[in-house]
Amino acid sequence: MNSLLNYLPHQSQQIVLQDESSGVSLAQLQENCLRLSREIMQFDSQCIAIKLSNCIAWVVLDIAIMQANRIALPLPPFFSSDQQDYAMEKAGCQVLFTDEPQDNNLLMFRQEIFGRAIYVYKTKIHSPVSIFKQTKKITFTSGSTGQPKGVCLSFESQLAVARSLCTKIDIQAPKHLCILPLAVLLENIAGVYAPLLSGGQVVLLTNEQLGYLGGELNDGQRLLSAIDANQPTSIILVPELLKYLIMACMEGWVPPKSLMFIAIGGAHTDRELLRRAWDMGLPVFQGYGLSEAGSVVCLNSSEYQDGSVGPVLPHIISRCVEGELQIKGPLFLGYLGGAAHNPHSWFATGDLIGESSKSMNGDLNLQILGRKSNLIINSYGRNINPEWPESLLLSKPWLQQAVVFGEAKPFLIALLWVGKDILDEQVSEHIHMINSYLPDYAQVKRWVRLSAPLSLSQGYLTPNCKPKRLQIAQGFRNQILELYN
């Protein structure tokens, strides 16, 4: 049976999942997953959608769907309704579990899963679709353009990533606080599967308790309070959240001594920001991954954070072809509606890697330079990775967002979201300083402060807060033209 529960080392009465008011033992989790899996087996649909905010019920459903030999389709809360409908249609999903009442689907029944009211709907999708035989989860990536793309994953590939992370992180019985949405594959695999496989406990709080509103951090004090109250061993952050914690430390917040491992991923983080985090008592470790590899490919688990993402995980092998990282191992089965991925072939990640350093044990630490598709070619024919100057710009915690442009132009410009208390003179000094580290063709010559941050809801960011460059260029066309005038 494909079940994560078969691999957990806990005693039956040990608490494995915790929310704001109660804990769930391994025995209770097993009992409820078994009961729910039997219910799911009665459905004709091969694919079951999960549309829930973070809660114990989310994890129970995820495991029960696998035990029922069905396919889980997590729907991220930051997807638009059109994107959610598209994902369900593409996957032929005929059953939806949600904590939000629906008007456009047929309610089959309502039930409670560990105190959470769950509505079970039959969707209007009637025709199943062809999906790779071993698929147990479909994760939809929200790319920079177009509709999201479905990545089909087997249980074995998810398990391989989680096991490698257990080996790499090597913390016994951790207490992990989930901060990112569980529908984000990174939190699902690295934040639930890996801690549980290490004999640990997973704490699940609602968006409101974490200070989120509409998928974005709205009340940072609630996030700090949640960390203080739960005293976690580990958390996972995107760079924007790391910057918030650094700023909080600068204003007097003291991270709990329980924190041993803060994984940072989703976008490149400059080494100066990583070092500042360590100076503030935040033990951050940078990683790199992609959905096609089950969320994590590399992790720098050393206390010396040099800006690299560390070596590839034990279950993956890598090579560099014309500057591009290629990987092989138990990766995805293929894209939904596309051709199967050959497990014996190399997968081109689309990410460029640069000079690498050796870790203490001799492994090769990888430096991710940026996306191959994001290359800017200026009017002098020079190739520039925008992530290069952007990462330097973002080395100040008060400079929270930076997007660089310059395609077919003589110089680079930047759109910046800066803390309201920061003067233009401070921004200019910082840009002058980072330009001293860059060759002339990669320097930022002009810039403008944005009046509001770029957000998911506007369609300007991917779920892991990377900029959607085409949409930003279109939305800020006038400001960009003005900088070049």
C-alpha positions as CSV (number, residue, x, y, z in Angstrom):
1,M,0.0,0.0,0.0
2,N,1.2,3.5,-0.9
3,S,1.1,5.1,2.5
4,L,3.5,7.4,4.3
5,L,2.2,5.9,7.5
6,N,4.0,2.6,6.8
7,Y,7.4,4.4,7.1
8,L,6.8,6.4,10.3
9,P,9.0,5.5,13.3
10,H,6.7,6.8,16.0
11,Q,5.0,4.8,18.8
12,S,1.3,4.6,18.4
13,Q,0.4,7.1,21.1
14,Q,3.0,9.7,20.1
15,I,1.6,13.0,18.8
16,V,2.4,13.5,15.1
17,L,0.1,16.4,14.2
18,Q,-0.7,19.4,16.3
19,D,-3.0,22.4,15.8
20,E,-3.9,25.4,18.0
21,S,-6.0,23.3,20.4
22,S,-5.3,19.6,20.1
23,G,-2.8,16.9,19.1
24,V,-3.3,13.8,16.9
25,S,-1.4,10.6,17.8
26,L,-0.1,8.1,15.2
27,A,-2.9,5.7,16.1
28,Q,-5.6,8.3,15.6
29,L,-4.0,9.4,12.3
30,Q,-3.9,5.7,11.1
31,E,-7.6,5.1,12.1
32,N,-8.9,8.3,10.4
33,C,-6.8,7.8,7.2
34,L,-8.1,4.2,6.9
35,R,-11.7,5.3,7.4
36,L,-11.4,8.1,4.9
37,S,-9.6,6.0,2.3
38,R,-12.4,3.5,2.3
39,E,-14.9,6.4,1.6
40,I,-12.7,7.7,-1.2
41,M,-12.5,4.2,-2.8
42,Q,-16.3,4.5,-3.3
43,F,-15.8,7.4,-5.7
44,D,-15.5,6.8,-9.4
45,S,-13.1,9.7,-9.8
46,Q,-9.4,8.7,-10.1
47,C,-8.4,12.3,-9.1
48,I,-9.5,14.0,-5.8
49,A,-9.0,17.8,-5.4
50,I,-8.0,19.3,-2.0
51,K,-8.9,22.9,-1.5
52,L,-8.3,23.6,2.2
53,S,-6.3,26.1,4.2
54,N,-3.5,24.6,6.4
55,C,-5.0,22.2,8.9
56,I,-4.8,18.6,10.2
57,A,-7.6,17.6,7.8
58,W,-5.3,18.6,4.8
59,V,-2.7,16.0,5.9
60,V,-5.2,13.3,6.6
61,L,-6.8,13.8,3.2
62,D,-3.4,13.8,1.4
63,I,-2.5,10.4,3.0
64,A,-5.9,8.9,2.7
65,I,-6.1,9.6,-1.1
66,M,-2.8,7.8,-1.6
67,Q,-4.0,4.9,0.5
68,A,-7.1,4.7,-1.6
69,N,-4.9,4.4,-4.7
70,R,-6.2,7.7,-6.0
71,I,-4.5,10.8,-7.2
72,A,-4.3,13.9,-5.0
73,L,-4.7,17.3,-6.7
74,P,-3.8,20.1,-4.2
75,L,-5.2,23.5,-5.2
76,P,-3.1,26.4,-4.0
77,P,-5.1,29.2,-2.2
78,F,-3.3,31.8,-4.3
79,F,-4.6,30.3,-7.6
80,S,-7.4,32.3,-9.2
81,S,-10.8,30.5,-9.5
82,D,-10.1,30.2,-13.3
83,Q,-6.7,28.5,-12.6
84,Q,-8.4,26.1,-10.1
85,D,-11.1,25.2,-12.5
86,Y,-8.5,24.7,-15.2
87,A,-6.4,22.4,-13.0
88,M,-9.5,20.3,-12.1
89,E,-10.6,20.1,-15.8
90,K,-7.1,19.2,-17.0
91,A,-6.9,16.4,-14.4
92,G,-10.4,15.2,-14.9
93,C,-11.1,15.7,-11.3
94,Q,-14.7,14.8,-10.4
95,V,-14.5,15.1,-6.6
96,L,-13.6,18.1,-4.5
97,F,-12.9,18.3,-0.7
98,T,-13.0,21.8,0.5
99,D,-13.7,23.9,3.6
100,E,-15.4,26.6,1.5
101,P,-19.1,26.2,0.5
102,Q,-19.4,26.1,-3.3
103,D,-22.3,27.3,-5.5
104,N,-21.2,25.7,-8.8
105,N,-20.8,22.1,-7.7
106,L,-23.2,19.4,-6.3
107,L,-22.8,18.9,-2.6
108,M,-22.6,15.1,-1.9
109,F,-22.2,15.3,1.9
110,R,-20.5,17.2,4.7
111,Q,-18.3,15.7,7.4
112,E,-15.8,16.7,10.2
113,I,-12.1,15.8,10.1
114,F,-10.5,16.6,13.4
115,G,-12.8,19.5,14.1
116,R,-12.7,21.0,10.6
117,A,-16.0,21.1,8.6
118,I,-15.3,19.6,5.2
119,Y,-17.7,19.8,2.2
120,V,-17.5,17.0,-0.4
121,Y,-18.6,18.1,-3.9
122,K,-19.2,16.3,-7.2
123,T,-17.8,18.6,-9.9
124,K,-19.3,19.2,-13.3
125,I,-16.4,17.3,-14.9
126,H,-17.8,14.1,-16.4
127,S,-15.0,12.7,-18.4
128,P,-11.8,11.1,-16.9
129,V,-8.5,11.9,-18.6
130,S,-5.4,9.7,-19.3
131,I,-2.9,10.1,-16.5
132,F,0.4,8.2,-16.0
133,K,-0.2,4.9,-14.2
134,Q,2.0,5.5,-11.1
135,T,0.8,9.1,-10.5
136,K,-0.2,9.8,-6.9
137,K,0.0,13.6,-6.9
138,I,-0.4,16.3,-9.5
139,T,1.1,19.6,-8.6
140,F,0.4,22.6,-10.8
141,T,3.2,25.1,-11.2
142,S,2.3,28.7,-11.7
143,G,4.8,29.7,-14.3
144,S,5.7,33.2,-15.5
145,T,3.2,33.1,-18.4
146,G,0.2,31.2,-19.6
147,Q,-1.9,28.5,-17.7
148,P,-0.3,26.5,-14.9
149,K,1.3,23.2,-15.9
150,G,0.5,19.9,-14.2
151,V,3.5,17.9,-12.9
152,C,2.7,14.2,-12.2
153,L,4.6,12.6,-9.3
154,S,4.7,9.0,-8.0
155,F,4.6,8.2,-4.3
156,E,8.2,6.8,-4.7
157,S,9.6,10.1,-6.0
158,Q,8.0,12.1,-3.2
159,L,9.3,9.5,-0.6
160,A,12.8,9.7,-2.2
161,V,13.0,13.5,-1.7
162,A,11.7,13.3,1.9
163,R,14.2,10.6,2.8
164,S,17.1,12.5,1.3
165,L,16.1,15.6,3.3
166,C,16.0,13.5,6.5
167,T,19.6,12.3,5.8
168,K,20.8,15.8,4.8
169,I,19.2,17.8,7.7
170,D,19.8,15.0,10.3
171,I,17.6,16.3,13.1
172,Q,15.9,13.6,15.1
173,A,12.3,14.2,16.1
174,P,12.0,17.8,14.9
175,K,9.0,20.0,15.6
176,H,8.1,21.7,12.3
177,L,5.8,24.7,12.0
178,C,4.1,24.9,8.6
179,I,4.2,28.5,7.4
180,L,3.8,28.1,3.6
181,P,0.6,26.7,2.2
182,L,0.5,22.9,2.2
183,A,-0.5,22.9,-1.4
184,V,3.0,24.3,-2.2
185,L,4.9,21.1,-2.8
186,L,7.9,22.3,-0.8
187,E,5.9,22.5,2.4
188,N,4.1,19.3,1.6
189,I,7.2,17.2,1.1
190,A,9.9,19.0,3.2
191,G,7.5,20.4,5.8
192,V,5.2,17.3,6.5
193,Y,6.7,14.1,5.0
194,A,10.4,14.7,6.0
195,P,9.7,15.8,9.6
196,L,7.4,12.8,10.1
197,L,9.9,10.4,8.6
198,S,12.4,11.8,11.1
199,G,10.1,10.9,14.0
200,G,9.0,14.4,14.4
201,Q,5.8,16.4,14.9
202,V,4.1,18.9,12.5
203,V,2.3,22.0,13.7
204,L,-0.6,23.2,11.5
205,L,-2.1,26.7,12.1
206,T,-4.7,28.5,10.1
207,N,-3.9,31.4,7.7
208,E,-5.5,33.8,10.2
209,Q,-3.3,32.5,13.1
210,L,-0.2,33.0,10.9
211,G,-1.2,36.5,9.9
212,Y,-2.1,35.7,6.3
213,L,-4.8,37.3,4.2
214,G,-5.5,36.1,0.7
215,G,-2.2,34.2,0.5
216,E,0.0,37.1,1.5
217,L,1.4,38.1,4.9
218,N,-0.9,40.8,6.3
219,D,-0.1,40.8,10.1
220,G,3.5,40.0,10.7
221,Q,3.1,40.2,14.5
222,R,0.8,37.2,14.4
223,L,3.5,35.2,12.5
224,L,6.1,36.1,15.2
225,S,3.6,35.2,17.9
226,A,3.0,31.8,16.3
227,I,6.7,31.1,16.2
228,D,7.2,32.2,19.8
229,A,4.2,30.2,21.0
230,N,5.0,26.9,19.3
231,Q,8.8,26.9,19.7
232,P,9.5,25.0,16.5
233,T,12.7,23.3,15.5
234,S,12.3,24.0,11.8
235,I,10.4,26.3,9.4
236,I,10.5,26.9,5.7
237,L,10.5,30.4,4.3
238,V,10.7,32.2,1.0
239,P,13.1,35.2,0.8
240,E,10.4,37.8,1.4
241,L,9.4,36.2,4.7
242,L,13.1,35.8,5.7
243,K,13.5,39.6,5.2
244,Y,10.5,40.2,7.5
245,L,12.1,38.1,10.3
246,I,15.4,39.9,9.9
247,M,13.7,43.3,10.1
248,A,11.8,42.0,13.2
249,C,15.1,41.0,14.8
250,M,16.5,44.5,14.0
251,E,13.5,45.9,15.9
252,G,14.0,43.7,19.0
253,W,12.4,40.3,18.3
254,V,14.5,37.4,19.6
255,P,14.1,34.1,17.7
256,P,13.3,31.2,20.0
257,K,16.3,29.0,20.9
258,S,14.4,26.0,19.7
259,L,14.9,27.0,16.0
260,M,17.7,24.9,14.6
261,F,16.9,24.9,10.9
262,I,15.3,27.5,8.7
263,A,15.1,26.4,5.1
264,I,15.1,29.2,2.5
265,G,14.1,28.5,-1.1
266,G,11.9,29.6,-3.9
267,A,14.3,32.3,-5.2
268,H,18.0,33.1,-4.8
269,T,19.1,34.8,-1.6
270,D,22.3,36.9,-1.5
271,R,25.1,35.7,0.8
272,E,25.1,39.0,2.7
273,L,21.5,38.6,3.6
274,L,22.1,35.0,4.7
275,R,25.0,36.2,6.9
276,R,22.9,39.0,8.4
277,A,20.3,36.4,9.2
278,W,22.9,34.2,11.1
279,D,24.1,37.3,12.9
280,M,20.5,37.9,14.1
281,G,20.2,34.3,15.4
282,L,18.3,32.9,12.4
283,P,19.9,29.6,11.3
284,V,19.1,29.8,7.6
285,F,20.1,27.2,5.0
286,Q,19.6,27.8,1.3
287,G,18.3,25.2,-1.0
288,Y,17.1,24.9,-4.6
289,G,14.5,22.8,-6.3
290,L,11.7,22.4,-8.8
291,S,8.4,20.6,-9.0
292,E,9.7,18.2,-11.6
293,A,12.2,16.9,-9.0
294,G,9.6,16.6,-6.2
295,S,10.4,20.1,-4.8
296,V,14.1,19.9,-3.6
297,V,17.2,19.2,-5.6
298,C,20.0,20.8,-3.5
299,L,20.5,21.9,0.0
300,N,23.4,23.8,1.6
301,S,23.2,22.3,5.1
302,S,26.5,24.0,6.2
303,E,26.6,26.9,8.7
304,Y,28.8,28.6,6.2
305,Q,26.2,30.1,3.8
306,D,28.3,31.4,0.8
307,G,25.3,31.9,-1.5
308,S,25.5,28.5,-3.0
309,V,22.6,26.0,-2.7
310,G,24.9,23.1,-1.7
311,P,25.3,19.7,-3.4
312,V,22.5,17.7,-5.0
313,L,20.5,15.4,-2.6
314,P,21.8,11.8,-2.3
315,H,19.1,10.3,-4.7
316,I,20.0,12.7,-7.6
317,I,22.9,13.0,-9.9
318,S,23.8,16.1,-11.9
319,R,25.9,17.5,-14.7
320,C,26.4,20.8,-16.5
321,V,25.8,21.2,-20.2
322,E,26.6,24.6,-21.8
323,G,26.1,26.2,-18.4
324,E,22.7,24.6,-17.7
325,L,22.1,22.2,-14.8
326,Q,20.8,18.8,-15.8
327,I,19.6,16.2,-13.3
328,K,18.7,12.5,-13.3
329,G,17.0,10.3,-10.7
330,P,13.5,9.4,-9.5
331,L,12.0,12.6,-11.0
332,F,8.4,13.3,-12.2
333,L,6.5,10.9,-14.5
334,G,5.8,13.6,-17.0
335,Y,3.5,16.6,-17.6
336,L,-0.2,16.1,-17.5
337,G,-1.4,15.6,-21.1
338,G,2.2,15.3,-22.3
339,A,4.7,12.6,-23.1
340,A,6.2,10.5,-20.3
341,H,9.5,11.4,-18.9
342,N,12.2,8.8,-19.4
343,P,13.6,8.0,-15.9
344,H,17.0,7.1,-17.6
345,S,17.3,10.4,-19.4
346,W,18.7,13.7,-18.2
347,F,16.3,16.5,-17.4
348,A,17.3,20.0,-18.4
349,T,16.2,22.3,-15.5
350,G,16.5,25.5,-17.4
351,D,18.7,27.0,-14.6
352,L,22.2,28.2,-15.2
353,I,25.0,27.3,-12.8
354,G,28.3,29.0,-12.3
355,E,31.6,28.2,-10.6
356,S,31.1,25.9,-7.7
357,S,33.0,25.4,-4.4
358,K,33.7,22.2,-2.6
359,S,31.9,21.5,0.7
360,M,33.7,20.1,3.8
361,N,33.2,16.5,2.7
362,G,34.2,17.1,-0.9
363,D,30.8,17.4,-2.5
364,L,30.3,20.1,-5.1
365,N,28.3,23.1,-4.0
366,L,26.2,24.5,-6.9
367,Q,25.8,28.2,-7.6
368,I,22.5,29.0,-9.3
369,L,22.9,32.0,-11.6
370,G,19.3,32.3,-12.8
371,R,16.9,31.0,-15.4
372,K,18.2,30.4,-18.9
373,S,14.9,31.9,-20.3
374,N,15.4,35.1,-18.3
375,L,18.6,36.2,-20.0
376,I,18.7,39.8,-21.0
377,I,20.5,40.7,-24.2
378,N,21.3,44.4,-24.2
379,S,21.7,46.6,-27.3
380,Y,25.5,45.9,-27.2
381,G,24.9,42.2,-27.5
382,R,25.9,41.4,-23.9
383,N,24.1,38.6,-22.0
384,I,23.0,39.4,-18.5
385,N,21.2,37.3,-15.9
386,P,18.8,39.8,-14.2
387,E,18.9,37.6,-11.0
388,W,22.6,38.7,-10.6
389,P,22.1,42.4,-10.0
390,E,18.7,41.7,-8.4
391,S,20.2,39.5,-5.7
392,L,22.8,42.2,-4.9
393,L,20.0,44.8,-4.7
394,L,18.0,42.6,-2.3
395,S,21.0,42.2,0.1
396,K,19.5,45.0,2.2
397,P,16.5,43.7,4.2
398,W,14.6,47.1,3.7
399,L,14.8,46.6,-0.1
400,Q,12.1,44.0,-0.4
401,Q,11.5,43.7,-4.1
402,A,13.7,44.4,-7.2
403,V,13.0,43.6,-10.8
404,V,15.6,44.5,-13.4
405,F,14.9,45.1,-17.1
406,G,17.1,46.0,-20.1
407,E,16.3,43.8,-23.1
408,A,17.6,45.5,-26.3
409,K,18.5,48.6,-24.3
410,P,21.8,50.3,-23.6
411,F,21.6,49.9,-19.8
412,L,19.7,48.3,-17.0
413,I,16.8,49.8,-15.0
414,A,15.1,48.6,-11.9
415,L,11.7,48.7,-10.3
416,L,12.1,48.7,-6.5
417,W,9.8,48.2,-3.5
418,V,11.5,49.8,-0.5
419,G,10.5,50.3,3.1
420,K,8.6,53.6,3.6
421,D,11.1,54.9,6.2
422,I,14.0,54.6,3.8
423,L,15.2,57.8,2.0
424,D,15.9,58.0,-1.7
425,E,19.5,58.9,-0.8
426,Q,19.9,55.6,1.0
427,V,18.6,53.7,-2.0
428,S,21.0,55.6,-4.3
429,E,24.0,54.9,-2.0
430,H,23.1,51.2,-2.0
431,I,22.8,51.0,-5.8
432,H,26.1,52.9,-6.1
433,M,27.7,50.3,-3.8
434,I,26.4,47.3,-5.6
435,N,27.3,48.7,-9.0
436,S,30.9,48.8,-7.8
437,Y,30.8,45.0,-7.8
438,L,29.3,44.7,-11.3
439,P,30.8,45.2,-14.7
440,D,29.5,48.3,-16.5
441,Y,27.0,46.4,-18.7
442,A,25.3,44.8,-15.7
443,Q,25.0,47.9,-13.6
444,V,21.7,49.5,-12.7
445,K,21.8,53.0,-14.1
446,R,18.2,54.2,-13.3
447,W,15.5,53.1,-10.9
448,V,12.1,54.0,-9.6
449,R,10.3,53.2,-6.3
450,L,7.0,51.4,-6.7
451,S,4.0,52.9,-4.9
452,A,2.9,49.4,-3.7
453,P,4.5,46.0,-3.5
454,L,4.2,43.5,-6.3
455,S,1.7,40.8,-5.3
456,L,0.3,37.4,-6.1
457,S,-3.2,38.8,-6.3
458,Q,-2.1,41.3,-9.1
459,G,-0.6,38.4,-11.1
460,Y,2.9,39.9,-10.7
461,L,4.5,37.0,-8.7
462,T,4.7,33.3,-8.8
463,P,3.7,31.3,-5.6
464,N,7.3,31.3,-4.4
465,C,7.4,35.1,-5.0
466,K,9.5,35.1,-8.1
467,P,8.7,38.0,-10.5
468,K,6.5,37.3,-13.5
469,R,8.6,39.5,-15.8
470,L,6.3,39.7,-18.8
471,Q,3.3,40.7,-16.7
472,I,5.4,43.3,-14.8
473,A,6.8,44.8,-18.0
474,Q,3.3,45.2,-19.3
475,G,1.8,46.5,-16.1
476,F,4.6,49.1,-15.6
477,R,5.2,49.9,-19.2
478,N,4.9,53.7,-18.7
479,Q,7.3,53.8,-15.8
480,I,9.9,51.7,-17.7
481,L,9.6,53.9,-20.8
482,E,10.0,57.0,-18.6
483,L,13.3,55.6,-17.2
484,Y,14.6,55.1,-20.7
485,N,13.5,58.6,-21.8
